[in-house]
Amino acid sequence: MKIHKILPFFQHLTQFKPLLNELVVRDLKLKYRRSILGYVWSLLNPLLMMTIMTLVFSYMFRFDIPNYPLYLICGQTLWSFFSESTTMAMQSVLANGSLIRKVYIPKYIFPIARVLSSFVTMTFSLAAILIVMIATGVPLSWELLLVPTCLLFLLVFCMGIGMILSAMAVYFRDIVHLYGVLIMAWMYTTPIFYPISALPEEIAYYIQFNPMYHYITFFRSLVLYGALPPANVWFSCIVSSILSFLLGVFVFHKLQRNFILYV
Amino acid sequence: MDTIIDVNNVSMCFNLAEEKTDTFKEYVLKLITGKLHFNEFYALRNVSFQVERGESVALIGKNGSGKSTMLKIIAGVMSPSQGSVTVNGSIAPLIELGAGFDMDLTARENIYLNGAVLGYDRSFMNQHFDEIVDFSELQSFIDVPVKNFSSGMVARLGFAIATVVRADVLVVDEILAVGDFKFQQKCRARMAELMAGGTTLLFVSHSAAQVKELCKKAAWFDNGELMAFGATEEVYKLYESKYQN
């Protein structure tokens, strides 16, 4: 595919920026509408999950990880952003089918908006991580300033996956069901609540092909250890996010022409 | 006069699968067993016409004759299988009123959302907010979720939003059927006002009276083919003579 065919794909972006805004605001408004605590849930949820999992994994399975609550909530926050944003993005084109059939709108706006609204919710959860950091006496280091960079890589990665899934879900609804299973398998192959050293060596080798492992490692080394991540982690994060995004644009662009006949 | 819409030899072909293949398993099975054949169906066949800026054109014909498909292609919702459509200007599509509404949001929130769907930002919508509310006469329901609205109320709000801006082309597809008599009158007045300001109107209706009142020209579609295009009265004569025998 030539670049001049891809570029018009984004030419409406400035015209439809207000729509992107409104869609993100809508998602955020509807997410906690009529709940009493509202946005506090974005903070409370990860803390409660972390408490339960810390209890489970400190008494039932023991891992030798210093500051396990913080280790856990770091992985947990990034993972739930990934799983929530891609799952919601997957349904986004189908869910807005009535709109697509009636008005011209650049369709990639739906998965992108979903991922962005999950991203905003996730940034609220960062406060929960800060609370845990302070409570467990982790010093605040200058390396924390790189956290936005790490999250940005992950955001771009999720956008790519979201575009691929949303376009494929239009043609084969089975993906919606399959992805639930897939994401569970993916979660267990990502060191979220266990250390990678807990795995046998031959399996640990394959884990390095899991992009989520690198995003979480990146994030943990900044938050938990106050250190810059090693070069191979940087490399994996940058390459996987760019690859995912380009593939997403390519697949979505290819498939979107006939969306209207299937949504 | 300059041409605002140029429909050039447009055909629209749908693949009607004999049975709908919705799942991957079915698709693969059919692919393997060779049962994946399609029925081709032409919703439009070699249609060409031009609309000049400021004209009002009605699309008439029986149900399923291709009128709505034509509007969707002009609005850019579908791309034609063959041929091309060029529109030199902005389009306000009213293909269905309230298409962009989120039923869980209130009318106020939907005004901003729907405005954004049509490409207008928050500050622009703020300027026109009161005008929209006045026209739709929904002052007391502005903070009620749209899911509690009647279809007439949804139509009022949708019409008010879509016509608040002077788009170059206004596409109206059988929407005046809903809404009470008074509101229909109000809508016709608004459309006439827009047309006086130079807006081009594309109008689909089964009411000959409405068409004759609003449109100078008409395009008659039958089975996907453009049977006649010209002055409303003459096209109607042909159209009526065909169905009287």
Boltz contact constraints between the chains, C-beta under 6 A:
constraints:
  - contact:
      token1: [A, 15]
      token2: [B, 119]
      max_distance: 6.0
  - contact:
      token1: [A, 18]
      token2: [B, 116]
      max_distance: 6.0
  - contact:
      token1: [A, 18]
      token2: [B, 121]
      max_distance: 6.0
  - contact:
      token1: [A, 19]
      token2: [B, 116]
      max_distance: 6.0
  - contact:
      token1: [A, 19]
      token2: [B, 117]
      max_distance: 6.0
  - contact:
      token1: [A, 22]
      token2: [B, 112]
      max_distance: 6.0
  - contact:
      token1: [A, 22]
      token2: [B, 113]
      max_distance: 6.0
  - contact:
      token1: [A, 22]
      token2: [B, 116]
      max_distance: 6.0
  - contact:
      token1: [A, 30]
      token2: [B, 104]
      max_distance: 6.0
  - contact:
      token1: [A, 99]
      token2: [B, 99]
      max_distance: 6.0
  - contact:
      token1: [A, 99]
      token2: [B, 100]
      max_distance: 6.0
  - contact:
      token1: [A, 102]
      token2: [B, 95]
      max_distance: 6.0
  - contact:
      token1: [A, 102]
      token2: [B, 96]
      max_distance: 6.0
  - contact:
      token1: [A, 102]
      token2: [B, 99]
      max_distance: 6.0
  - contact:
      token1: [A, 103]
      token2: [B, 93]
      max_distance: 6.0
  - contact:
      token1: [A, 103]
      token2: [B, 99]
      max_distance: 6.0
  - contact:
      token1: [A, 103]
      token2: [B, 117]
      max_distance: 6.0
  - contact:
      token1: [A, 104]
      token2: [B, 75]
      max_distance: 6.0
  - contact:
      token1: [A, 104]
      token2: [B, 76]
      max_distance: 6.0
  - contact:
      token1: [A, 104]
      token2: [B, 77]
      max_distance: 6.0
  - contact:
      token1: [A, 172]
      token2: [B, 24]
      max_distance: 6.0
  - contact:
      token1: [A, 174]
      token2: [B, 23]
      max_distance: 6.0
  - contact:
      token1: [A, 174]
      token2: [B, 24]
      max_distance: 6.0
  - contact:
      token1: [A, 260]
      token2: [B, 78]
      max_distance: 6.0
